[in-house]
Amino acid sequence: MEAVAEGLWGLADYAEKRGEIGKAVKCLEAICQSKSSFLPTVEVKTRLRIATLLLKHSHNVNEAKTHLERSQLLLNTIPSSFDLKFRTYSLLSQCYHLVGAIPPQKQILNKALELTQTVSSAAAVPAYQISGKLWSCNFNSQLANALIIEGDYQNAIFALESGFLSAAELYYPELQMFFATSILHVHLMQWEGQSLVEKALHTCDEREQCFGLLFYNDLLHIFYRLRICDYKNASQHVDRLDAAAKTHSQKAAQMQDLTNELNALNQSLSRSDLSFRERSTLSSKQALLQEGLGSIPSLASTGCLEIHADKIFLAPPPIDGEWLPKGAVYALVDLMVVILGRPKGFFKECAKRIQSGIHAIQVELAKLGITDGVREVDLQHSAIWMAGVYLMLLMQFLENKVAVELTRAEFVEAQEALVQMKSLFIRFPTILQSCESVIEMLRGQYAHSVGCYSEAAYHYVEAAKLTESKSMQAMCQIYAAVSYFCIGDAESSSQALDLIGPVYRMKDAFVGVREEASVLFAYGLLLMKQQDLQEARNRLAKGLQIAHNNMGNLQLVSQYLTILGTLALALHDTSQAREILRSALTLAKKLNDIPTQIWVLSVLTDLYRELGEEGNEIENDDYRRKKFDELQGKLADAHSSIHHIELIEEARVQVQQLNDITIKRAMEGQSMRINLDIPESVGLFAPAPPLSSSRLADLDTRRRGKKKI
């Protein structure tokens, strides 16, 4: 009977290579369904193979789970067969993870870990001891993921540290690096303190990296640097990742081309009607192609992992997994280039990367069956978690596109990207639930940019209500305050003060300096309205220093310079006002930020008028009018668009609340491998009103008094 089994296994192999997965499964099922009895080990191997095919090529997780549970029962009667037991436990754990059954997953993993300890300590054969420790690494990794889903970060770190210890006992630096990086990821998710994260970063930097871990580790470094607003050091990691992605893509494409050519040649060699000369020629070519495939150098810095055309593995078997699929990793690299490049005004490169990233994600979504019209209730359970990754990435790209287009005053293009975000949220409300606050914030950005300040304030306030992120809440309150300032009446100014006060008092409690730089800008506006010009100048100068040295956000810097130039003029420091305003105009032109340009030009016109430089005043005002007319044309196009009213309307996006437990469980089941945890990427600060020196003199604060922070 073993010969029959081997024959059916061979047929299944042949069918799989031809891509006929259904036929392969049927060949294997013939063994399980046979009336003749096979040895238990034969049946177990067959069921393992069926489960592997189902998990790799289909969404039929429950069927795979059934085969694995049957295998587990059979293995209980066999005293040894450790490798089969370990493989069964590992695959069964993956099935439980995919269906969101975390308690049984933890149970099977703890059982597996007990067996690895028994094998490692009691096995007389050294190979078994090594195998036990390798599988211990696998099971500790999966257990950490399960614990993270339950929010048990401390025990997750304990599991990862156990895996790290097993890898160290094996003298396996690649596996040690895998666990060190995973520990860093958990610390970033938990964020108990910056010192713990720094320690985890240091541990990672001490160790050699495989190619897959280069992506994983560097992306985590970037997320950390973005969170603490260390953009300079983040850029170094982005540059390295970008170069690595290009190299990997080229090598993988080369490998795929050679593999395709070799497969076609093998097909030709299988023909029975070939002459001796033809077969000899094809065999020689086959040898050359095989040599070519073997000569492609490893992309790992240590040479520890081979290149795979369709995967970027994190670690060697039995870990043998990805953090994210290759397409998502490539898209993430593009996204990091955008997030770091946008504040510097590299809009051409950003547009290219946004387009590239969106296209790559749409291709991957199509593979998951997500095309136009598909909603989250239509998704297969096993596809939900990966769909969530790609949809979240897509929203990040669109978010940055809105920010770029608003900075460039391309309001219609910003509308289209924002409407697309709304449409995605309506179709996938559970998966994209965390994006609702971002959409409201962007609606506020759009409304403010087109002069609808009351509507902008409404959407910012709503955005703050929709998020639990203290950082996001603070930024939305600051944005709302600036919009209220732009309305200009006493009541709105009082509302702005009420929003700024709490944020200003806790500005030192945030990780990084983004909130401090932004609230100092809004606080400076407040002090100007209260006629406390010298104090406003001091606070704004501090904010400018932070924005310039730590953030590198040219738009925020140009706006800081503009308001400081305005203050210098109000304080009759015309020499400094001229210098500051010219710098502000240079930056605003680089960004093609027309509203800020008009603001700067208005103040410069006042400056030239005060200095009696009539020629400069006329020339400057003519240029201001030209830019003003250009902006008015763009505003007219935006206001006449069919999407304008929809976006500024003082109402949140209406979605059908599905309360689908299956979808929520699948989303909650996203492990640390796919928890991106990217800090908010939009740093766009909407321009404040053009407060010229003449308007400063007219501000009346006596009627409502000076409400102090």
Secondary structure, 3 states (H helix, E strand, C coil): CHHHHHHHHHHHHHHHHCCCHHHHHHHHHHHHCCCCCCCHHHHHHHHHHHHHHHHHHCCCHHHHHHHHHHHHHHHCCCCCCHHHHHHHHHHHHHHHHHCCCHHHHHHHHHHHHHHHHHHHHHCCCHHHHHHHHHHHHHHHHHHHHHHHHCCCHHHHHHHHHHHHHHHHHCCCHHHHHHHHHHHHHHHHHHCCCHHHHHHHHHHHHCCCCCHHHHHHHHHHHHHHHHHCCCHHHHHHHHHHHHHHHHHHHHHHHHHHHHHHHHHHHHHHHCCCCCCHHHHHHHHHHHHHHHHHHHHCCCCCCCCCCCCCCCCCCCCCCCCCCCCCCHHHHHHHHHHHHHHHHHHHCCHHHHHHHHHHHHHHHHHHHHHCCCCCCCCHHHCCHHHHHHHHHHHHHHHHHHHHHHHHHHHCCCHHHHHHHHHHHHHHHHHCCCCCHHHHHHHHHHHHHHHHHCCCHHHHHHHHHHHHHCCCCHHHHHHHHHHHHHHHHHHCCHHHHHHHHHHHHHHHHCHHHCCCCHHHHHHHHHHHHHHHHCCCHHHHHHHHHHHHHHHHHHHCCHHHHHHHHHHHHHHHHHCCCHHHHHHHHHHHHHHHHHHCCHHHHHHHHHHHHHHHHHHCCHHHHHHHHHHHHHHHHHHHHHHHHHHHCCCHHHHHCCCCCCCCCCCCHHHHHHHHCCCCCCCCCCCCCCCCCCCCCCCCHHHHHHCCCCCCCCCCC
